[in-house]
Each structure stands twice: as structure tokens, then as C-alpha cells.
Amino acid sequence: MAGLAVEDVRARVQNAWNDVVSVLNKKISLAAVSAKGIDGEHMRKSAQYVAGVLREVGIDARVEQSTNPDGTPGAFEVVGSRIVNPSAPTVLLYAHHDVQPVPDPSEWNTNPFEGKEIDGRLYGRGSADDGGGIAIHYGALRALSDDLRVNIKVFIEGEEEMGSPSFIPFIESHKDEFESDVIIVADSGNWSAEIPSLTTSLRGNTDVDVKVKVLGHQVHSGQFGGPILDAYTLASMLVASLYNEAGDLAVPGIKAEEPVGGLQRDLDEA
């Protein structure tokens, strides 16, 4: 971004601010609750809207429906790119357009699917998680515009709140769409409203099926079978062995580090 000062970027963001908020408000109103069916028409409309706003800021975006491992229809994903220089680094921007359901709207003091600004904060289901991430990408691309000096790839997922059952098959069939030098995941938090943060690593999920076999049949109370622990006890011991007495992970090879930067102060509950 040689020649583009930070002050210029701030001015562009400020000038586009109302449009960015409008994009977010529209996204909230689409009520893209993946729990109501990741392959539903409401999810298709949400993906199409996101692809449309990305095209407004120079991304060649499209909607593709993924396929679950069992062959059934999966989520509506948004993918796209903008190549400014084949030799330049490539940044992959991630967010997700599905949102959590609203079990009891009466618990809200606002309409969950209508953006409402209160004391400088915007409320609405998905306004932060993760419509905010989509708005960030939109606003950043709009602010940089023709001064962009890196290639951009975009992946906006449609089933993050549902555990992403068709995510891996989609990646495997679209490897070129994900090939990049760095990934920016706009689905994390800040230290506080005043202190922004950049997430440099995330924990992942690993599923392991463990089968514990002991005696071939149940044993009544008494002397016989007492020395042989039952499968439930052994399984509990296996899980307990993953942690030490302080509750920290005790798995070899996994290290914990202090965050770089950080709050440097505690936040009270309020």
C-alpha cells in the first residue's frame, strides 16, 4: 500500500461508515439461521446477498452449494477472489453468514432480526457473530479499493454455527479457492470495545472414537470381577488423564503461551 497513508484509510472508512452499517443491518434482517436448514432458501438468499456486496467492492464472488459427506445437499458457501498481481501475496478472508437461532424473542429488548443502535452499539442476531466479520471485509476492501496491493480470496461459510459438516468436502473439492499465504479469520473477539486485537492462532477440534473393552458381560456385585474395572470407570480415567490437578491440559506436545500484548489490566464484570 505504498503511497496510501493511514489517515487516508481512516477517512475512507469514515466516509463509507453509513454504507457499512447498512450492509450489516440488511444482513441481520435476512435471519440466516442455519439451524432451520443449512440448505434452505433463507440460507441461499443470505449467501446471494453477501456475494452481491462483495462484488460491489471488486471481488468476483459467487455462491456454491456444498455437499455433505453422505451426498446430501450442504451449505451455501460464498467464494470469490480479486487478483491484482499474480506475484503478490494472497490473503484469504474468512467469515460466516449463518447465525445462531433465537430461542425466546421475548428475552430481547429489541427485534432480534432488526439492527438497533443503542448507545453507539448495534444490536441484532448476527450483528457481531458473524455479520460483523462480513462488514469488516466489505469495509476494508472498499477503503483500500484501487490501492490494494495483495491478492484477495474470500470464503464466507454458511454452516459455522452447525459444526460445518460439509466444510471439509468443500475444501477438498475447491483447493485452489483456499490456496493463500495468510488467512484472516474475522470471527474472533477484541480485548475490549476500545482495544482491538489480532488473533494469530486458534485451537481446533479433534474427534476420537475410543472403544473400551473389559469383561464380556456384566458382573453382579460380589467378589468376582472386582479387580476388573468397568468400561465407564476406565473411560473416565482416560479422559481425566488429559488434564493435571490444576485443570491444565497434560497432553504431550501441546503448549500454552501468554498472549502477545493483551489487556495489561483486568475488566470488571460490568
Solvent accessible surface area in square Angstrom, and as a share of the most:
residue,aa,sasa,rsa
1,M,110,0.49
2,A,94,0.73
3,G,87,0.84
4,L,22,0.11
5,A,47,0.36
6,V,92,0.53
7,E,114,0.51
8,D,64,0.33
9,V,36,0.21
10,R,164,0.60
11,A,53,0.41
12,R,83,0.30
13,V,54,0.31
14,Q,128,0.57
15,N,127,0.65
16,A,5,0.04
17,W,130,0.46
18,N,119,0.61
19,D,61,0.32
20,V,15,0.08
21,V,38,0.22
22,S,64,0.41
23,V,13,0.08
24,L,20,0.10
25,N,50,0.25
26,K,97,0.41
27,K,8,0.03
28,I,4,0.02
29,S,57,0.37
30,L,38,0.19
31,A,31,0.24
32,A,1,0.01
33,V,1,0.01
34,S,1,0.01
35,A,54,0.42
36,K,153,0.65
37,G,25,0.24
38,I,22,0.11
39,D,68,0.35
40,G,20,0.20
41,E,97,0.44
42,H,49,0.22
43,M,0,0.00
44,R,93,0.34
45,K,112,0.47
46,S,0,0.00
47,A,0,0.00
48,Q,90,0.40
49,Y,49,0.19
50,V,0,0.00
51,A,1,0.01
52,G,21,0.20
53,V,6,0.04
54,L,0,0.00
55,R,126,0.46
56,E,123,0.55
57,V,16,0.09
58,G,41,0.40
59,I,3,0.02
60,D,110,0.57
61,A,5,0.04
62,R,95,0.35
63,V,46,0.26
64,E,47,0.21
65,Q,74,0.33
66,S,4,0.03
67,T,70,0.41
68,N,26,0.13
69,P,106,0.66
70,D,112,0.58
71,G,54,0.51
72,T,63,0.37
73,P,79,0.50
74,G,0,0.00
75,A,0,0.00
76,F,6,0.02
77,E,0,0.00
78,V,0,0.00
79,V,1,0.00
80,G,3,0.03
81,S,33,0.21
82,R,52,0.19
83,I,93,0.47
84,V,54,0.31
85,N,69,0.36
86,P,125,0.79
87,S,99,0.64
88,A,19,0.14
89,P,76,0.48
90,T,17,0.10
91,V,18,0.10
92,L,6,0.03
93,L,12,0.06
94,Y,27,0.10
95,A,0,0.00
96,H,0,0.00
97,H,1,0.00
98,D,0,0.00
99,V,9,0.05
100,Q,80,0.36
101,P,45,0.29
102,V,22,0.13
103,P,124,0.78
104,D,61,0.32
105,P,79,0.50
106,S,95,0.61
107,E,136,0.61
108,W,73,0.26
109,N,146,0.75
110,T,28,0.16
111,N,83,0.43
112,P,11,0.07
113,F,51,0.21
114,E,101,0.45
115,G,19,0.19
116,K,105,0.45
117,E,116,0.52
118,I,66,0.34
119,D,140,0.73
120,G,60,0.58
121,R,140,0.51
122,L,45,0.23
123,Y,102,0.39
124,G,7,0.07
125,R,59,0.22
126,G,8,0.08
127,S,17,0.11
128,A,81,0.63
129,D,66,0.34
130,D,3,0.01
131,G,3,0.03
132,G,16,0.15
133,G,3,0.02
134,I,3,0.01
135,A,7,0.05
136,I,109,0.55
137,H,4,0.02
138,Y,7,0.03
139,G,10,0.10
140,A,46,0.36
141,L,4,0.02
142,R,89,0.32
143,A,2,0.01
144,L,32,0.16
145,S,48,0.31
146,D,121,0.63
147,D,34,0.18
148,L,6,0.03
149,R,115,0.42
150,V,44,0.25
151,N,3,0.02
152,I,7,0.03
153,K,32,0.14
154,V,2,0.01
155,F,2,0.01
156,I,0,0.00
157,E,2,0.01
158,G,0,0.00
159,E,0,0.00
160,E,60,0.27
161,E,35,0.16
162,M,89,0.40
163,G,65,0.63
164,S,26,0.17
165,P,62,0.39
166,S,0,0.00
167,F,52,0.22
168,I,116,0.59
169,P,37,0.23
170,F,5,0.02
171,I,57,0.29
172,E,107,0.48
173,S,80,0.51
174,H,35,0.16
175,K,139,0.59
176,D,109,0.56
177,E,38,0.17
178,F,33,0.14
179,E,122,0.54
180,S,37,0.24
181,D,106,0.55
182,V,76,0.44
183,I,95,0.48
184,I,75,0.38
185,V,49,0.28
186,A,16,0.12
187,D,44,0.23
188,S,58,0.37
189,G,55,0.53
190,N,93,0.48
191,W,90,0.31
192,S,18,0.11
193,A,78,0.61
194,E,134,0.60
195,I,49,0.25
196,P,107,0.67
197,S,46,0.30
198,L,142,0.70
199,T,58,0.34
200,T,126,0.74
201,S,93,0.60
202,L,117,0.58
203,R,219,0.80
204,G,65,0.63
205,N,138,0.71
206,T,119,0.69
207,D,140,0.73
208,V,110,0.63
209,D,149,0.77
210,V,98,0.56
211,K,173,0.73
212,V,42,0.24
213,K,170,0.72
214,V,60,0.35
215,L,69,0.34
216,G,83,0.80
217,H,129,0.58
218,Q,179,0.79
219,V,53,0.30
220,H,162,0.72
221,S,94,0.61
222,G,63,0.61
223,Q,177,0.79
224,F,146,0.61
225,G,15,0.14
226,G,54,0.52
227,P,118,0.74
228,I,86,0.44
229,L,78,0.39
230,D,72,0.37
231,A,32,0.25
232,Y,188,0.71
233,T,52,0.30
234,L,53,0.26
235,A,39,0.31
236,S,68,0.44
237,M,105,0.47
238,L,92,0.46
239,V,93,0.53
240,A,65,0.50
241,S,74,0.48
242,L,78,0.39
243,Y,106,0.40
244,N,63,0.32
245,E,174,0.78
246,A,79,0.61
247,G,50,0.48
248,D,83,0.43
249,L,93,0.46
250,A,50,0.39
251,V,49,0.28
252,P,126,0.79
253,G,77,0.74
254,I,102,0.52
255,K,170,0.72
256,A,101,0.78
257,E,145,0.65
258,E,151,0.68
259,P,82,0.52
260,V,152,0.87
261,G,50,0.48
262,G,19,0.18
263,L,32,0.16
264,Q,157,0.70
265,R,124,0.45
266,D,138,0.71
267,L,93,0.46
268,D,115,0.60
269,E,187,0.84
270,A,134,1.04
